[in-house]
């Protein structure tokens, strides 16, 4: 489930969610990147709303099987909202998926 954005980033997040639903992952990441820029320019770099956008970017990366990027986005989200249980739960789940993916690579069962 994608989290909603508010304010200046709302339409950009809606675009990101739409692109995600169409499996257009690079376009979704670009839209969420623009949302981050919009939020930073209007609310600053320490605003908790940025965590929502990073969470959304983590979801896109997860579905694209870009686990390292997903973990990095969740680390940014957690830095903005350290007590967020949703972010922490997802962080742990993606770390486990990343480990499982690398084990499959090591076994030669999937490509990088």
Buried (B, 14 or more C-beta within 10 A) or exposed (E): EBBEBEEBBEEBBBBBBBBBEEEBBEBBBBBBBBBBBBBBEEBEEEBEBBBBBBBBBBBBBBEBBBBEBBBBBBEBBBEBBEEBEEBBEBBEEBBEBBEEBBEEEEEEEEEE
